[in-house]
Amino acid sequence: MSKTRTISIKDLTCNTYSVKDNSDRGCHTACKSEIKVGDKVVIDNYFTLVTE
């Protein structure tokens, strides 16, 4: 059973995050200011959905 992981955009504390994409690697690095609601970022080795 998988647990849905979410984080509020205002709770992002780092300057850069790995954001899920369709590349061969599966993610790319983005600045906090580039992250938007609906993106999935890597936190503690899990993709976490960014909410409002």
C-alpha positions, 0 to 999 in steps of 0.5 A: 500500500503506497502512501501519498506524500505531499508538501506545501509550496511554502514549506519548501526550505532548500534552494534547489530540488530534483523535479520529476520529468520524462528524461532518461534520468527521471528528474532534473535540478530546479531552483525553488523559484521554478517549482510550481504546484503539481510538480513532484520533487525528491524528498528523502528519496521519494517523489513528493507532490507539491501542493498550494 
